[in-house]
Amino acid sequence: MTTAFYTHPACKLHEMGNDHPESPERLIAIEDHLIASRIHDFLRHSEAPLITEEQLALVHTPEAIERIREHTPQSGYYPLDGDTLLNPSSWVAARAAAGAAISATAAVLNGEVENAFCSVRPPGHHATPDEAMGFCLFNNVALAASYALEHHGLERIAIVDFDVHHGNGTEAVFHADPRVLMVSFFQHPCYPYSGLDNPVSHMRNLPVPAYSDGALIRALIEQHWIPALHKHAPQMIFISAGFDAHREDAVGQLKLVEADYAWITLQIMQVAKQFSHGRIVSCLEGGYSPSALGRSVVAHLKVLAGLD
């Protein structure tokens, strides 16, 4: 089993201030834990290309793309909202993050690797077609999924989102597209204060209260996600892999641990093996405690790569 690991140097240059939780240290922590856990050399490492503006237009409006490009400052910061800022490297970093997702998708669909993980930032699942928000500039997973649908002719895909926050941007992209099943759990109430209902049959939102633990999450996945995934029979699975539901992460208040992320990954892999020829692309979303993030990504990758 071959697992690709995509990243880009520019993803460490985008930053939003010394005290901002979505920091370059997140990617450094992941790399350090890959080396410490001795799985670094078992992955196929690839540098992501930059996404083109034509590819960005698969999901985002011209105005949304132009806003990021034109407002990326020469120095200092430009605030898109209270939590989401641009620095001089943001335009390139955002294109690298999205480019990684599309390049990984192409590699998986072309049979070069079985699955892939994109260690990238800025994250993406809050970005709607016309608005950057919630630390997110472009919607990496939505772009990759759209690319698979439009350029590789897939008819059914699934997006699994296990970030502590609801992926409102991804839902906004695909709410009218029954080819895409989206399953997620997330803490509620919590930013962005959405996802309390299932607006259409192919969106399966599972809001859970603060302090929910892995036992509850596992039960909900078995009860809700797995039957929906089997019914949809996806030809490829994308993961919005947020690790901020970890009990050590101060941004959220859920109580997952590394073993829970490994278990969730295994369930996704079993579905992928049954319906999708094992094809999975996973993209980093949240996770703001560097140590917990690094350990959780290692747990996720060990399962993806068949090393656990």
N, C-alpha and C positions, 0 to 999 in steps of 0.2 A: 504494500500500500504506500503510495507516494502522496505526501502532504506538502503543498507549497506554502511558503511564508513570504508575503509581500509587504514591503514598506518602502519609504523614500526618505532621504535626508531632510527634505523640506518640511516633512511632518514634525520635525523637532524644532523648526525655526518659528512656526506660528506660535504665538503666546499672547496672553491677555492680561499680563501684570503679575507681579511676584506672588500675590495672595490668591490668585485664581486657581480653583481646583483642577480645571482642565488645562494641565500644564505639560510641557515636554518631558518632565520627569516620569510621566506615565509610560512612555515608550521605552525609556531607559530602564525602568524597573522590569518591564517585560523581557527585554534583552538580557538583563542580568540574571533573571530567574531561569531563562532558557539555558544559559550557560551553566548555572549552578546545578540545575536538575539533569544536565548532561543529555538533553534532547536536541540541543541546537544543531548538532551535526546530522541528525536524522531527518531534517527538514530540507526541502529544496528552496533556497533563498533567492528571491528575485526582487530587483528594484522596479518599482512601479513606473510606467510611463504617465505623462500628464494627459488627462482627459481633454478632448477637443471641445470647442464650443458647440459644434454640431452634435456631439454626443450629450453634452449637458442639456441640450434642447429636447432630448428624449423625455425629460421630466420637468425642467424648469423653464419659466417664461423668459423671453429676451430681457425683460426689465429686471428680473431677479438676477440673471447672470451679469448684466451691466452694472447693477448696484454693487456687487462684490468687486468686480474689476475696477470700476471707476472710483470707488471709495477706499480701496486699499491705499493707505497713506505712504508717503515717502519716508516719514519718520513718525514716531509716537504711535498713537492709537486713534481709530475711528470707531465710535460706539454705534452698532446696529440696534442694540437694545441694552437694557441694564446689565445683562449677563454675557452678551456676545459682542466681542470687539474684533476689529481688524488691526493687524500690524503690518509692516512692510512685506512680510513673507506670506501673508494669508492667502492671496490669490493663487500663488504657486502651490502652497500646501494643500489648499482645498481641491485643486485640480489633481494633485498627486494622490490624495486620499480616494477620490472618485475614480481616478485612473487605475488604481490598484484593484478596486472592486471589479471593474470591467475587464481588466487584463486577466485577473484570476478566473473570472467567468469564462472567458475565451479558452484559457488553458484547460479548465475542467471539461468544457463541452467538446474541445478538440481531442480529448483523451490523453493529454500530456501528463496530467496528474488526476488523482481521484477526487481530492478535495483541497481546499485552500483556506488559509486564514490571513486576513489583511490587518496588520498592526499599524493602523493609521489614525491620524487626527488632522483636522477637526472631525468629530463624529458627524452623523448625518440624520438620524431618524426623526428629529423634530423639524427638519427643513421641509416646508411645503413647496408646491410648485412655484409659488410667487413670494415666499418670505423665508429668510434665514432667521433662526431663533434657537434659544436653548442650547447655546454653545455650537450649534450646527450651521454650516454654510450651504453645502450641497448634500442631497440625500444619497449617500453612497450605495446603500442596499437597493433603494428604489431604482437608481440608475442602472445598476447591474442587472436587476430583475427585468427592467424594461429592455435592456440590450438583449437579454436571452430570449425574450418574447418576440421582439421585432427583427432581430438580425439572425437568430438561429431557429426561428420558427417553432419554439416550444408552445404548447397549447395549455399546459397546466403547471404552475409553479406554486411553491409555498414559501412564506416568509415567517420565520419563528423569531419572536422578539422577547428576550428575557431580561431586558434592562429594568431597573427599578421604576423608570418613568414610562408612561404610555408613548408609543411611537406615533404621535398624532400626524406627523408629516407623511409617514409611509401610508397611514390610513387615508389621508387626503389624496394621495396619488392614485390609490387603487380602489377606492370605495365603489367606483362604478365599473370595475373590471373583474368579472367573475372568474377569469382565468387565474386570478391570484387569491389564494387562501392565506390570510394573515391570522396567526394565533399568537397571543401574548398574555403574560401576566404582568402586573405592575402594582405598586403601592398606591392606595387611595385613602384619604386625599393627599395629593402630591402633584407638583408641576408635571404637566401643563393643565391639570384639572380637566381632563377629557377622557373619553373612552369608557364612560359608565354604562353605555348600552352597546348593543350589537346592531349597528344601523342596517346592515345587510347580512345575508346568510354566510358570506365568505369572510366576514370579520368576526373573530372569536376573542373578545376581550374578557379577561379575568381580573378585575380589580380586587385587591386583597388589602386588609387593614395592616397598619403598622404592627411590627413585631411578629408577623407571620413567619413560620419557620419552614425548613425544608420538607418536613413530613406533610404539611398542608399543601405546599406547592406540588410535591410529587403526586399526591392524591388528585389534585385538580388537573394536572397534566394527563394522568391516566384516564380520568373521567371525561375530559373535554377535548384536549388537544389530539390525543391518539385516534379516537374515532373519527374526528374531523379530517385528520391527515389521511387516514386510510380511505375515507370516502372520496376525498379529492384526488388521490393517487397522483401526487406531483411528479413531474418529470425532472425536477431539480429543486433543491431546497436552499434558501438563503437564510442566514442567521444574523440578526442584529444582536451582537454579543456584548451586552452591557453587564459588567460585573459589580455594579454599585448596589445590588441587593445583598451583598456580602455583609455579614454581621459586624465587620470591622470598619465598614464604610460609613463615614459621618454624613454623607449627602442623603442617604436613605435610612430607613428604619426597619428593613427586613432582616432576616436572620439566616441567610443561606451561608454555606461553607463550601470549600473546594469539592468535597464529595458530592454535593448537590449538583454543582456544575458538571462534574464528570457524568453523573447519572442522567441529567438532562441531555447531554451530548450523545450519550449512548442511545437514548430513546430516538433522537433525531436520526442517528446513523442507521438504526434498525429500519426505520421508515424509508430512508434513502436507499438502503440495500434492496428493499422489497419493491420499490416503485421507481426509483430514480437512478439506477445503475450506480448508486453510491455517491452521486454528484452533489456536493455541498460547497458553498462559498460562505464563509463566516467573516463578518466585519466588526471590528472593535467599535463599541459605542461608549458607554460610561464605565466607571470604575476609578475611584479617586483616592483610595488608600493604596499607595504604591506597592506595599508588601502584599496586601490581600489581592490586588490586581495581578501582580506577577505570579503568585501561587495559583490563582484561579485560571489564568490563561494557560499555564503549564498543565493543569488538570484537564482543561478543554482540549489542548493540543495532543496530549498523550492518548486520549480516546480517538481523536480524529486520525492520528497517525498509527493507531494500533499498537501503541507502546505500553499500554496499561492492562 
